[in-house]
Structure formats: structure tokens, C-alpha cells
Amino acid sequence: MKYDFTIIIPVYNESESLERLEQKLKEYLQRASRKTCIILVDDGSTDGSTEIIREITSRNSDFYRIVFKENAGKGAALKAGFEATTSPLLGYMDADLQTHPEDFERLLPFSQEYELVIYWRQVREDTGVKKLSSKVGNAVRNLFINDDIHDSGCPLKVIHTKNAQQIPMLTSLQRFIPAMILLQKGRIKEVPIPHYPRRAGVSKYSFKNRLLGPLFDCFGYVWMKKTYINYEIKEKNLD
């Protein structure tokens, strides 16, 4: 297997952040504790991000790309990255660099014991509106799911690839990753990590989509939880 760890980065109209992101990722790859590659998933960008991603993946040997024909949402971008991963572990982060790739080194040591290692933004460097909308969205999600996760929507996670690839498609997949891992009887570890202010571009979330999106998706999750199939094969003879 060529890589031990894959970092998936959904990108939607982040042209102002991509050169800085490339530099941060290159610096991380030089000192990463595991052989690592990057998959940039362009979610139908319209601001020139696609061309920049092509340039980045052409000049860096451990960078790869997936380009969507049109915008399909962050959940779809993550799912495409999950399906393309061949390493035993994967992680994901946002392109806005409010989390940094070197922080994966704080999560990876726990990956042998836990199927999902998630970072917890105890102190958030966001606008007041974004903090409030995120708090409301998390409260709605916890009302239905009650998974005891402090920061389910955080954009920095390390997951066993086999578990990530078993997660069904949801429009807002990223909000439900801890809950879906729990349905697989996986173990979860939260690790406090710094959060950084956005230096370029604009957030793609608003109070409306942080409240209504989680509300509608929670009804879908409740149904899925009741019908979810989970099994482990003890023995087979198919030859």
C-alpha cells in the first residue's frame, strides 16, 4: 500500500486560500509521522479554484484531485474522497485553514485505539453570528442524536477508512460522522485543538442552513438508526 494516511479536503470557491493551503500541506508532508497523500475534491467551484487545484496537483507528486461537474455539497465531496481512499486511515479538513494540517499529529496517536478521533474547538475564532448558528445547529442535532459529542461539525477528523466507507450518503454527511461511527459500534475520542481565524474567502454557512439543515437531516438519521444494518462475519467459505 503506497500511503498510510489520506487527507481529504473539500473545496468550494476557495481560490484565495488555496496557495497558502498548498504551502501548509507541503510543510506538513515533509514532517508527517506517516506516509501521507492529499485529495482535493473540487465541489463545482466557479471562482477559478478548479484551475488552481489542477496546477497544485500537477506540481506535487502526493497531491490528487477529484473535480465535480457541478456543486453537490460538502457531504458528497467527503463521500467521493472516502470512496477514493486506499490507505487504512483517512482524515479531512476544510480548505479555509481554520484548522491546520499539523494538528493531525495530535489525533493520529489515538487512531489505533479509536475508530474516530475528532478535534474539539473549545475556543472558536469565528464571528458572533457563526458561533451562535453553530451552537444552535449542534443543539438541534444533540436533541435528536444525543451522542455526547461536543463539536460534531468540526472540520478535522481521523477515521479508519473501512468505517468511513460504510457511512451511507447524506446531504450533510459531515454533521453525522460521529453518530454513524457509533452505529457501527466504533469508539470515539475527542481531542482539544486550537482553532484559527479565517484569513481569506468567506464562510459557506449561514444561520439558516446551520439550523434548517440539521433539523431536516435529524429526522432522516432517526429513521436510519432504526433500520441500520450492522454485522461482523465470523467465518465464511466461499471458495
C-alpha positions as CSV (number, residue, x, y, z in Angstrom):
1,M,0.0,0.0,0.0
2,K,1.5,3.3,-1.1
3,Y,0.1,5.5,1.7
4,D,-0.7,5.1,5.4
5,F,-2.9,8.2,5.7
6,T,-5.0,10.2,3.3
7,I,-6.2,13.8,3.9
8,I,-9.4,14.8,2.1
9,I,-10.1,18.5,1.6
10,P,-13.5,19.6,0.1
11,V,-13.1,22.8,-1.9
12,Y,-15.8,25.2,-3.0
13,N,-14.8,28.7,-4.1
14,E,-11.7,28.9,-2.0
15,S,-9.3,30.4,-4.6
16,E,-8.0,33.0,-2.2
17,S,-6.9,30.3,0.3
18,L,-5.5,27.6,-2.0
19,E,-1.9,28.8,-2.4
20,R,-1.5,29.1,1.4
21,L,-3.2,25.8,1.8
22,E,-0.7,24.2,-0.6
23,Q,2.2,25.6,1.3
24,K,0.9,24.4,4.7
25,L,0.2,20.9,3.3
26,K,3.7,20.6,1.7
27,E,5.3,21.6,5.0
28,Y,3.2,19.0,6.8
29,L,4.0,16.2,4.4
30,Q,7.7,16.8,5.0
31,R,7.4,16.0,8.7
32,A,4.3,13.8,8.9
33,S,4.7,10.7,11.1
34,R,3.0,8.6,8.4
35,K,3.3,8.4,4.6
36,T,0.5,10.8,3.6
37,C,-1.3,11.9,0.5
38,I,-3.8,14.7,-0.2
39,I,-7.0,14.5,-2.2
40,L,-8.5,17.9,-3.1
41,V,-12.2,17.5,-4.0
42,D,-13.5,20.4,-6.0
43,D,-17.2,20.7,-5.4
44,G,-18.1,22.5,-8.6
45,S,-16.2,25.8,-7.9
46,T,-16.9,28.8,-10.0
47,D,-14.2,31.2,-8.8
48,G,-11.2,29.7,-10.5
49,S,-10.4,27.2,-7.7
50,T,-10.6,24.3,-10.2
51,E,-7.7,25.7,-12.3
52,I,-5.6,26.3,-9.2
53,I,-6.3,22.8,-8.0
54,R,-5.2,21.4,-11.3
55,E,-1.9,23.3,-11.0
56,I,-1.4,22.2,-7.4
57,T,-1.9,18.5,-8.2
58,S,0.2,18.7,-11.3
59,R,3.3,20.1,-9.5
60,N,3.1,18.0,-6.3
61,S,3.5,14.2,-6.5
62,D,1.5,13.3,-3.4
63,F,-1.5,15.6,-4.3
64,Y,-4.5,14.2,-6.2
65,R,-7.8,15.8,-7.3
66,I,-11.4,14.9,-7.8
67,V,-13.4,17.6,-9.8
68,F,-17.2,17.6,-9.7
69,K,-19.2,18.6,-12.7
70,E,-21.4,20.8,-10.5
71,N,-21.9,21.7,-6.9
72,A,-23.1,18.8,-4.9
73,G,-22.4,19.8,-1.3
74,K,-19.7,19.1,1.3
75,G,-21.3,15.7,2.2
76,A,-20.9,14.5,-1.4
77,A,-17.4,15.8,-1.6
78,L,-16.4,13.9,1.5
79,K,-18.1,10.7,0.3
80,A,-16.2,10.9,-3.0
81,G,-13.0,11.3,-1.1
82,F,-13.8,8.4,1.2
83,E,-14.5,6.1,-1.7
84,A,-11.2,7.1,-3.4
85,T,-9.1,6.4,-0.4
86,T,-6.9,3.3,-0.3
87,S,-4.9,3.9,2.9
88,P,-6.0,2.3,6.2
89,L,-6.6,5.8,7.7
90,L,-8.1,8.9,6.4
91,G,-8.7,12.4,7.7
92,Y,-10.4,15.5,6.5
93,M,-10.1,19.3,7.0
94,D,-11.5,22.4,5.4
95,A,-9.7,24.5,2.8
96,D,-10.1,27.7,4.8
97,L,-7.2,26.8,7.2
98,Q,-9.2,27.5,10.3
99,T,-7.6,24.2,11.2
100,H,-4.0,23.3,10.3
101,P,-2.7,20.0,8.9
102,E,0.0,19.6,11.5
103,D,-2.9,19.2,14.1
104,F,-3.5,15.7,12.6
105,E,-0.4,14.7,14.6
106,R,-2.4,15.3,17.7
107,L,-5.1,13.0,16.6
108,L,-3.2,10.2,14.9
109,P,-1.6,8.7,18.1
110,F,-5.2,7.8,19.2
111,S,-6.1,6.1,15.9
112,Q,-5.0,2.6,17.0
113,E,-7.5,2.5,19.9
114,Y,-10.4,4.5,18.4
115,E,-12.2,4.2,15.1
116,L,-12.8,8.0,15.0
117,V,-10.6,10.7,16.5
118,I,-12.2,14.1,16.4
119,Y,-11.0,17.5,17.4
120,W,-12.9,19.8,19.7
121,R,-12.8,23.6,19.2
122,Q,-13.0,24.6,22.8
123,V,-12.2,28.3,21.8
124,R,-13.5,29.2,18.4
125,E,-12.1,32.0,16.2
126,D,-15.3,32.8,14.4
127,T,-17.8,35.7,14.1
128,G,-20.5,36.0,16.6
129,V,-23.2,35.0,14.1
130,K,-21.2,31.9,13.1
131,K,-20.7,30.9,16.7
132,L,-24.4,31.3,17.5
133,S,-25.6,29.5,14.4
134,S,-23.2,26.6,15.1
135,K,-24.3,26.4,18.7
136,V,-28.0,26.3,17.6
137,G,-27.2,23.7,15.0
138,N,-25.4,21.5,17.5
139,A,-28.2,21.8,20.0
140,V,-30.8,20.7,17.4
141,R,-28.6,17.7,16.4
142,N,-27.9,16.7,20.0
143,L,-31.6,16.9,20.8
144,F,-32.3,14.0,18.3
145,I,-29.0,12.1,18.4
146,N,-27.6,12.6,22.0
147,D,-24.2,11.2,21.1
148,D,-22.4,13.4,23.8
149,I,-20.0,14.9,21.1
150,H,-19.2,18.5,21.9
151,D,-18.3,19.6,18.4
152,S,-19.7,17.2,15.8
153,G,-19.3,19.6,12.9
154,C,-15.6,20.3,13.5
155,P,-13.6,20.1,10.2
156,L,-10.7,17.9,11.5
157,K,-11.1,14.2,12.0
158,V,-9.2,10.9,11.6
159,I,-11.2,7.9,10.7
160,H,-10.5,4.2,10.0
161,T,-11.1,4.0,6.2
162,K,-13.2,0.9,6.4
163,N,-15.6,2.6,8.8
164,A,-15.7,5.8,6.7
165,Q,-16.6,3.8,3.6
166,Q,-19.5,2.2,5.4
167,I,-21.2,5.5,6.1
168,P,-24.3,6.0,3.9
169,M,-24.6,9.1,1.8
170,L,-26.3,12.0,3.4
171,T,-26.6,15.6,2.1
172,S,-25.0,16.9,5.4
173,L,-22.8,13.9,6.0
174,Q,-20.2,15.8,8.0
175,R,-22.6,16.5,10.8
176,F,-23.3,12.8,11.4
177,I,-20.0,11.2,11.2
178,P,-19.7,10.6,15.0
179,A,-23.3,9.3,15.1
180,M,-22.6,6.9,12.1
181,I,-19.5,5.6,13.7
182,L,-21.4,4.9,16.9
183,L,-24.0,2.9,14.8
184,Q,-21.0,0.8,13.7
185,K,-20.2,0.3,17.4
186,G,-17.0,2.2,16.9
187,R,-15.1,4.1,19.6
188,I,-14.6,7.9,19.5
189,K,-12.0,10.1,21.1
190,E,-12.3,13.9,21.4
191,V,-9.0,16.0,21.5
192,P,-9.0,19.7,22.2
193,I,-7.1,21.6,19.4
194,P,-6.6,25.3,18.5
195,H,-9.0,27.0,16.1
196,Y,-7.7,29.8,13.8
197,P,-9.4,32.8,12.3
198,R,-10.3,32.7,8.6
199,R,-7.8,34.9,6.7
200,A,-9.3,34.7,3.2
201,G,-12.6,33.9,1.4
202,V,-16.0,33.7,3.1
203,S,-17.9,31.1,5.0
204,K,-20.4,29.0,3.1
205,Y,-22.7,28.6,6.1
206,S,-25.4,30.9,7.4
207,F,-27.8,30.8,10.4
208,K,-30.5,29.4,8.1
209,N,-28.5,26.4,6.7
210,R,-27.0,25.6,10.1
211,L,-30.5,25.4,11.7
212,L,-32.8,24.0,9.0
213,G,-30.2,21.6,7.5
214,P,-29.5,19.8,10.8
215,L,-33.2,19.8,11.6
216,F,-34.3,18.0,8.4
217,D,-31.3,15.7,8.5
218,C,-32.0,14.6,12.1
219,F,-35.4,13.2,11.0
220,G,-33.6,11.1,8.4
221,Y,-31.0,10.0,10.9
222,V,-33.7,8.8,13.4
223,W,-35.2,6.6,10.6
224,M,-31.8,5.4,9.5
225,K,-30.9,4.4,13.1
226,K,-33.9,2.2,13.3
227,T,-33.2,0.4,10.0
228,Y,-29.4,0.4,10.0
229,I,-27.8,-3.0,9.3
230,N,-24.5,-3.7,11.1
231,Y,-22.8,-7.1,11.2
232,E,-19.5,-8.8,11.6
233,I,-18.6,-12.0,9.7
234,K,-17.1,-14.7,12.0
235,E,-16.5,-17.2,9.3
236,K,-17.1,-17.8,5.6
237,N,-16.4,-20.4,3.0
238,L,-17.0,-19.0,-0.5
239,D,-14.3,-21.0,-2.4
